[in-house]
Amino acid sequence: MLGQPQRWGSTLVYGFAHFGKSLLWYSSEILFAFFLTELAGLRASQMGVVLAAGFVASAFIDLAVALTLRQWLVASGTAGRLQLAGSAISSLMLGAVFAGAWLPADIRYGYALIAGVAFRVAYALYDIPQNALMSLATTDAASRRSVASTRIWFSGGATLTIAAVIGPMIASSKRSEGASLLVLLSAAFAVVAVISAFMLSRYLSAPKDTMIEERSVRRWHPTAEFWLIISMSFATTIFTPAFAKLVPYVADQARGAGLWGSLTIAMMAVGIMGGQPLWLRMHRHMSSGLVLIAASVAQIGSLIVFWSAGPTTSVLSAVAAIGFGLGNGGVGMVMWAALSDVVARSAPGSAGVAYGLFLASNKIGLALGGGVIAVALAGVSLDDFRDLTLLMLMAAIPAVGAICLIASGMLFRIVRPARS
């Protein structure tokens, strides 16, 4: 089982598998927007439509996959095999998206829409079963906190890897070589994703009770705690990703600040990874609601400092990015630990459906967030390095999400008093 103190090797295998999955996810989260506008040549409004369409379609896809394949999502062994298949298909689709830059200009928009949705379909087969393992392959709340912290740490490692791409991507976009770089990187990420998913699949052994009666699925009714976690994640996915998504644009606007862009994402990842021991220790002595509030306050304070510093003060902006990542890591650990715990307790036979519903709400939030980014870019001059509006939005949009999380943390202490 995962998350046991005496079996950290198994938890690290899960973390490595999550690292492989996160490479594909952050490629789509952080790099897609810049790729579509600066390398594929789409307008900001078209980019917004492509991202929003992919996420909205993905919301329905997540629910469809969870319901259609629910018999595969009630045991760790079958879920492990499903995430392995999903890793291979998702890897192919990611490369197909980036290859669209080489198509004739008049068909790139339509191709981006189709390829983007295809990637989301494939990713659902990868994402849902691997996430469901947090409930299917753990035994208690403590083990689920350990798994949540481990996955956030490896997620930070994936962000750090993507950070190394931003500078070369901006530089290569000026020489029309950006698409080639991204296709090569997607191939490398595919190797890591498939190998790590294979390792996890081999480790997991299917239990004897591989099938749970269908009436168990039908009897599940989401609790107030589950809906609060959904609302927390929804707010986070709308606002928080704007920070990383706008980094390439701010770096490009600042003329030659590609290194600053890479450093910003890298330092955010350092904060995510470095803060996990702190948040895990705090969670042993404090309620989930208080930890969530502390992490959100760290986000807001860091964003204020980051806005004040900007690309011209690299050291201060790097420190602020670490602080923002620190807060992100705390929010992620609390949210995933709480989700896996409530699903394991209240929906043991409906883990796939519960995670499908959670992920579907996330995708709708990301679709709305993509629209926010498109509106922000449409009103900013990317050629005027003196225009600081984009930098302000990079800090202000995620701050709105942090404020929502503070309110959620207060409600969390009411809804989850016994286990908080």
C-alpha positions as CSV (number, residue, x, y, z in Angstrom):
1,M,0.0,0.0,0.0
2,L,1.0,3.6,-0.5
3,G,2.0,6.1,2.1
4,Q,3.2,3.7,4.8
5,P,6.2,4.9,6.8
6,Q,7.9,1.5,6.5
7,R,7.3,1.3,2.7
8,W,8.5,4.6,1.3
9,G,9.8,3.0,-1.8
10,S,6.2,2.3,-3.0
11,T,5.2,5.9,-2.3
12,L,8.2,7.2,-4.3
13,V,7.2,5.0,-7.2
14,Y,3.8,6.7,-7.2
15,G,5.6,10.1,-6.9
16,F,7.7,9.3,-9.9
17,A,4.6,8.2,-11.9
18,H,3.0,11.5,-11.0
19,F,6.2,13.3,-12.1
20,G,5.8,11.8,-15.6
21,K,2.1,12.7,-15.7
22,S,2.9,16.2,-14.5
23,L,5.4,16.8,-17.3
24,L,2.6,16.3,-19.8
25,W,0.1,18.4,-17.8
26,Y,2.4,21.3,-17.2
27,S,3.5,21.2,-20.9
28,S,-0.2,21.9,-21.7
29,E,-0.7,24.3,-18.7
30,I,2.3,26.5,-19.0
31,L,3.5,26.2,-22.6
32,F,0.3,25.8,-24.7
33,A,-0.8,29.5,-24.5
34,F,2.6,30.8,-25.6
35,F,2.9,28.1,-28.3
36,L,-0.4,28.9,-29.8
37,T,0.1,32.6,-30.1
38,E,3.9,33.0,-30.6
39,L,4.7,29.8,-32.5
40,A,1.5,28.7,-34.2
41,G,0.6,32.3,-35.0
42,L,-3.0,32.3,-33.6
43,R,-4.6,35.5,-32.2
44,A,-5.1,35.8,-28.5
45,S,-8.8,35.3,-28.9
46,Q,-8.3,32.1,-30.9
47,M,-5.9,30.9,-28.3
48,G,-8.5,31.5,-25.6
49,V,-11.1,29.5,-27.6
50,V,-8.7,26.6,-28.1
51,L,-7.9,26.3,-24.5
52,A,-11.4,26.9,-23.3
53,A,-12.8,24.3,-25.8
54,G,-10.3,21.7,-24.7
55,F,-11.1,22.2,-21.0
56,V,-14.9,22.3,-21.4
57,A,-14.7,19.1,-23.5
58,S,-12.4,17.6,-21.0
59,A,-14.9,18.2,-18.2
60,F,-17.5,16.0,-20.0
61,I,-14.8,13.5,-21.0
62,D,-13.7,13.1,-17.3
63,L,-17.2,12.3,-16.3
64,A,-17.7,9.9,-19.2
65,V,-14.5,8.1,-18.5
66,A,-15.2,7.8,-14.8
67,L,-18.7,6.4,-15.5
68,T,-17.9,4.2,-18.4
69,L,-14.8,2.7,-16.8
70,R,-15.9,2.7,-13.2
71,Q,-15.4,-1.1,-13.0
72,W,-11.7,-0.4,-13.7
73,L,-11.6,2.2,-11.0
74,V,-12.5,0.2,-7.9
75,A,-9.2,-1.6,-7.4
76,S,-5.6,-0.5,-7.5
77,G,-4.4,-3.2,-9.9
78,T,-6.9,-2.4,-12.7
79,A,-6.5,1.4,-12.2
80,G,-2.7,0.9,-12.5
81,R,-3.1,-0.8,-15.9
82,L,-5.5,1.9,-17.1
83,Q,-3.1,4.7,-16.2
84,L,-0.3,3.0,-18.1
85,A,-2.4,2.8,-21.3
86,G,-3.4,6.5,-20.8
87,S,0.2,7.5,-20.5
88,A,1.1,6.2,-23.9
89,I,-1.9,7.7,-25.7
90,S,-1.5,11.1,-24.0
91,S,2.2,11.2,-25.0
92,L,1.3,10.7,-28.6
93,M,-1.4,13.4,-28.5
94,L,0.9,16.0,-26.9
95,G,3.4,15.7,-29.7
96,A,0.6,16.0,-32.2
97,V,-0.5,19.3,-30.7
98,F,3.0,20.9,-31.0
99,A,3.4,19.5,-34.6
100,G,0.5,21.8,-35.7
101,A,3.0,24.7,-36.0
102,W,4.3,23.1,-39.2
103,L,0.9,23.0,-40.9
104,P,-0.3,25.7,-43.4
105,A,-1.4,28.8,-41.5
106,D,-5.0,28.7,-42.7
107,I,-5.7,25.3,-41.0
108,R,-3.7,25.7,-37.8
109,Y,-6.7,27.1,-35.8
110,G,-9.0,24.2,-36.7
111,Y,-6.2,21.7,-36.2
112,A,-5.4,23.2,-32.8
113,L,-9.0,22.8,-31.7
114,I,-9.2,19.2,-32.7
115,A,-5.7,18.2,-31.4
116,G,-6.3,20.0,-28.2
117,V,-9.5,18.1,-27.5
118,A,-7.9,14.8,-28.5
119,F,-5.1,15.4,-25.9
120,R,-7.7,16.1,-23.2
121,V,-9.5,12.8,-24.0
122,A,-6.3,10.8,-23.8
123,Y,-5.2,12.6,-20.6
124,A,-8.4,11.6,-18.8
125,L,-7.5,8.0,-19.3
126,Y,-4.2,8.8,-17.6
127,D,-5.2,11.2,-14.9
128,I,-8.4,9.8,-13.4
129,P,-7.0,6.3,-12.5
130,Q,-3.7,7.6,-11.2
131,N,-5.5,10.1,-9.0
132,A,-8.0,7.4,-7.8
133,L,-5.0,5.4,-6.4
134,M,-4.7,8.0,-3.7
135,S,-7.9,6.5,-2.2
136,L,-7.7,2.9,-3.6
137,A,-4.1,2.2,-2.5
138,T,-4.0,3.8,0.9
139,T,-5.3,2.7,4.3
140,D,-5.7,5.8,6.5
141,A,-5.6,9.6,6.6
142,A,-1.9,9.8,7.6
143,S,-0.9,7.7,4.6
144,R,-3.0,9.8,2.3
145,R,-1.3,13.0,3.6
146,S,2.0,11.4,2.9
147,V,1.0,10.5,-0.7
148,A,-0.5,14.0,-1.2
149,S,2.8,15.6,0.0
150,T,4.9,13.3,-2.2
151,R,2.9,14.0,-5.3
152,I,3.1,17.7,-4.7
153,W,6.9,17.4,-4.3
154,F,7.2,15.5,-7.6
155,S,4.8,18.0,-9.2
156,G,7.2,20.7,-8.2
157,G,10.0,18.7,-9.9
158,A,8.0,18.7,-13.1
159,T,7.5,22.4,-12.9
160,L,11.2,22.8,-12.4
161,T,11.8,20.8,-15.5
162,I,9.4,22.9,-17.5
163,A,11.0,26.1,-16.2
164,A,14.2,25.1,-17.9
165,V,12.3,25.1,-21.2
166,I,11.0,28.7,-21.1
167,G,14.2,30.6,-21.8
168,P,15.2,28.4,-24.8
169,M,11.6,28.4,-26.1
170,I,11.5,32.2,-26.1
171,A,14.9,32.4,-27.8
172,S,14.0,29.7,-30.4
173,S,10.7,31.4,-31.2
174,K,12.7,34.3,-32.6
175,R,14.5,31.9,-34.9
176,S,11.4,29.9,-35.9
177,E,12.8,26.8,-34.1
178,G,10.4,26.8,-31.2
179,A,8.1,24.1,-32.5
180,S,11.0,21.7,-33.2
181,L,12.2,22.2,-29.6
182,L,8.7,21.5,-28.2
183,V,8.3,18.3,-30.3
184,L,11.6,17.0,-29.1
185,L,10.8,17.8,-25.5
186,S,7.4,16.1,-25.8
187,A,9.2,13.0,-27.0
188,A,11.5,13.0,-24.0
189,F,8.6,13.6,-21.6
190,A,6.7,10.7,-23.2
191,V,9.6,8.3,-22.4
192,V,9.5,9.4,-18.7
193,A,5.7,9.3,-18.5
194,V,5.4,5.8,-20.0
195,I,8.3,4.3,-18.0
196,S,7.1,5.7,-14.7
197,A,3.5,4.6,-15.4
198,F,4.8,1.1,-16.2
199,M,6.8,1.0,-12.9
200,L,3.7,1.9,-11.0
201,S,1.5,-0.6,-12.8
202,R,4.0,-3.4,-12.1
203,Y,4.1,-2.5,-8.4
204,L,0.4,-2.5,-7.9
205,S,-1.2,-5.9,-7.3
206,A,-4.9,-6.2,-7.9
207,P,-6.8,-7.2,-4.7
208,K,-9.2,-10.1,-4.7
209,D,-12.3,-7.9,-4.6
210,T,-11.6,-6.4,-8.0
211,M,-15.3,-5.8,-8.6
212,I,-17.7,-3.9,-6.3
213,E,-21.4,-4.3,-6.8
214,E,-22.9,-1.6,-9.0
215,R,-25.4,-0.6,-6.3
216,S,-22.4,0.6,-4.2
217,V,-21.7,3.2,-6.9
218,R,-25.3,4.3,-7.0
219,R,-25.7,4.7,-3.3
220,W,-22.9,7.3,-3.0
221,H,-24.1,10.8,-2.3
222,P,-21.4,13.5,-2.2
223,T,-21.1,15.1,1.2
224,A,-20.8,18.8,2.1
225,E,-17.1,18.2,2.7
226,F,-16.7,16.9,-0.8
227,W,-18.5,19.9,-2.3
228,L,-16.4,22.3,-0.4
229,I,-13.3,20.7,-1.7
230,I,-14.7,21.0,-5.2
231,S,-15.4,24.7,-4.7
232,M,-11.8,25.2,-3.4
233,S,-10.3,23.5,-6.4
234,F,-12.6,25.4,-8.8
235,A,-11.5,28.8,-7.5
236,T,-7.8,27.7,-7.5
237,T,-8.0,26.5,-11.1
238,I,-9.6,29.7,-12.4
239,F,-7.1,32.1,-10.9
240,T,-3.8,30.5,-9.6
241,P,-2.4,29.2,-13.0
242,A,-2.4,32.8,-14.4
243,F,1.0,33.3,-12.6
244,A,2.9,30.7,-14.5
245,K,0.9,31.1,-17.8
246,L,1.8,34.8,-18.0
247,V,5.5,34.4,-17.2
248,P,6.6,33.7,-20.8
249,Y,4.7,36.8,-22.0
250,V,6.1,39.1,-19.3
251,A,9.6,37.8,-20.0
252,D,9.1,38.3,-23.7
253,Q,7.7,41.8,-23.2
254,A,10.7,42.7,-21.0
255,R,13.0,42.1,-24.0
256,G,15.7,39.5,-23.3
257,A,14.2,38.4,-19.9
258,G,14.0,34.8,-20.9
259,L,16.4,33.8,-18.1
260,W,14.2,35.7,-15.7
261,G,11.2,33.8,-16.9
262,S,12.9,30.4,-16.4
263,L,14.2,31.6,-13.0
264,T,10.7,32.6,-11.9
265,I,9.1,29.3,-12.7
266,A,12.1,27.4,-11.2
267,M,11.9,29.3,-7.9
268,M,8.2,28.7,-7.7
269,A,8.9,25.0,-8.1
270,V,11.6,25.2,-5.4
271,G,9.0,26.7,-3.1
272,I,6.5,24.0,-3.9
273,M,9.1,21.2,-3.2
274,G,10.9,22.7,-0.3
275,G,7.8,23.5,1.6
276,Q,6.3,20.0,1.7
277,P,8.1,18.9,5.0
278,L,6.8,22.1,6.6
279,W,3.2,21.7,5.5
280,L,3.2,18.0,6.4
281,R,4.5,18.8,9.9
282,M,2.0,21.6,10.4
283,H,-0.8,19.3,9.3
284,R,0.0,17.0,12.2
285,H,-0.5,19.8,14.7
286,M,-3.0,22.1,13.0
287,S,-6.4,21.7,11.3
288,S,-6.6,21.5,7.6
289,G,-8.5,24.8,7.5
290,L,-5.7,26.7,9.4
291,V,-3.0,25.2,7.2
292,L,-5.0,26.2,4.1
293,I,-5.3,29.8,5.4
294,A,-1.6,30.0,6.2
295,A,-0.7,28.8,2.7
296,S,-3.1,31.3,1.1
297,V,-1.7,34.2,3.2
298,A,1.8,33.2,2.0
299,Q,0.6,33.4,-1.6
300,I,-0.9,36.9,-1.2
301,G,2.2,38.3,0.6
302,S,4.5,36.8,-2.0
303,L,2.4,38.2,-4.9
304,I,2.6,41.7,-3.5
305,V,6.4,41.5,-3.3
306,F,6.6,40.0,-6.8
307,W,4.5,42.8,-8.3
308,S,6.8,45.4,-6.6
309,A,9.9,43.7,-7.8
310,G,9.2,42.7,-11.4
311,P,11.7,41.6,-14.0
312,T,14.1,44.4,-13.1
313,T,14.8,43.1,-9.6
314,S,15.7,39.5,-10.2
315,V,16.7,38.5,-6.6
316,L,13.6,39.9,-5.0
317,S,11.3,38.5,-7.6
318,A,13.0,35.1,-7.2
319,V,12.4,35.2,-3.4
320,A,8.8,36.1,-4.0
321,A,8.4,33.3,-6.5
322,I,9.7,30.9,-3.9
323,G,7.1,32.2,-1.4
324,F,4.3,31.9,-3.9
325,G,5.4,28.3,-4.7
326,L,5.5,27.6,-0.9
327,G,1.9,28.7,-0.6
328,N,0.9,26.7,-3.7
329,G,2.4,23.6,-2.3
330,G,0.5,23.9,1.0
331,V,-2.8,24.5,-0.8
332,G,-2.2,21.5,-3.0
333,M,-1.2,19.2,-0.1
334,V,-4.3,20.1,1.9
335,M,-6.7,19.8,-1.0
336,W,-5.5,16.4,-2.3
337,A,-5.1,14.9,1.1
338,A,-8.7,16.0,2.0
339,L,-10.1,14.8,-1.3
340,S,-8.5,11.3,-1.1
341,D,-9.6,11.0,2.5
342,V,-13.2,11.9,2.0
343,V,-13.4,9.6,-1.1
344,A,-11.9,6.7,0.8
345,R,-14.3,7.2,3.7
346,S,-17.6,8.0,1.9
347,A,-17.2,6.6,-1.6
348,P,-15.0,3.5,-1.6
349,G,-16.9,1.9,-4.4
350,S,-17.2,5.1,-6.4
351,A,-13.6,6.5,-6.4
352,G,-13.6,6.9,-10.2
353,V,-16.8,8.8,-10.2
354,A,-15.7,11.0,-7.3
355,Y,-12.4,11.9,-8.9
356,G,-14.1,12.3,-12.3
357,L,-16.4,14.8,-10.8
358,F,-13.6,16.6,-9.1
359,L,-11.5,16.8,-12.2
360,A,-14.4,17.8,-14.4
361,S,-15.0,20.9,-12.1
362,N,-11.2,21.6,-12.4
363,K,-11.4,21.6,-16.2
364,I,-14.3,24.0,-16.2
365,G,-12.3,26.3,-13.9
366,L,-9.3,26.1,-16.2
367,A,-11.5,26.9,-19.2
368,L,-12.7,30.0,-17.4
369,G,-9.2,30.8,-16.4
370,G,-8.1,30.5,-20.1
371,G,-10.7,33.1,-20.9
372,V,-9.4,35.4,-18.2
373,I,-5.9,35.1,-19.7
374,A,-7.2,35.8,-23.2
375,V,-9.0,38.9,-22.1
376,A,-5.9,40.0,-20.2
377,L,-3.6,39.6,-23.2
378,A,-6.1,41.3,-25.6
379,G,-5.9,44.5,-23.5
380,V,-2.1,44.7,-23.2
381,S,0.6,45.8,-25.6
382,L,3.1,43.0,-25.7
383,D,5.6,45.2,-27.6
384,D,5.8,48.0,-25.1
385,F,8.2,47.0,-22.3
386,R,7.2,50.0,-20.3
387,D,3.6,48.8,-20.0
388,L,3.4,47.1,-16.5
389,T,-0.2,46.1,-16.8
390,L,0.7,42.5,-17.6
391,L,2.9,42.2,-14.5
392,M,0.2,43.6,-12.4
393,L,-2.3,41.0,-13.7
394,M,0.2,38.3,-13.2
395,A,0.1,39.1,-9.4
396,A,-3.5,40.2,-9.1
397,I,-5.3,37.3,-10.7
398,P,-3.8,34.6,-8.5
399,A,-4.4,36.8,-5.5
400,V,-8.1,36.6,-6.1
401,G,-7.8,32.8,-5.9
402,A,-5.9,33.0,-2.6
403,I,-8.6,35.2,-1.1
404,C,-11.2,32.6,-2.1
405,L,-9.1,30.0,-0.4
406,I,-8.9,31.9,2.8
407,A,-12.7,31.9,2.9
408,S,-12.7,28.2,2.1
409,G,-10.3,27.6,5.0
410,M,-12.7,29.2,7.4
411,L,-15.6,27.0,6.1
412,F,-13.3,24.0,6.2
413,R,-13.0,24.3,9.9
414,I,-16.8,24.1,10.2
415,V,-17.5,21.3,7.7
416,R,-14.6,19.1,8.8
417,P,-14.2,19.7,12.5
418,A,-13.6,16.1,13.6
419,R,-10.8,15.3,11.2
420,S,-9.3,18.7,10.6
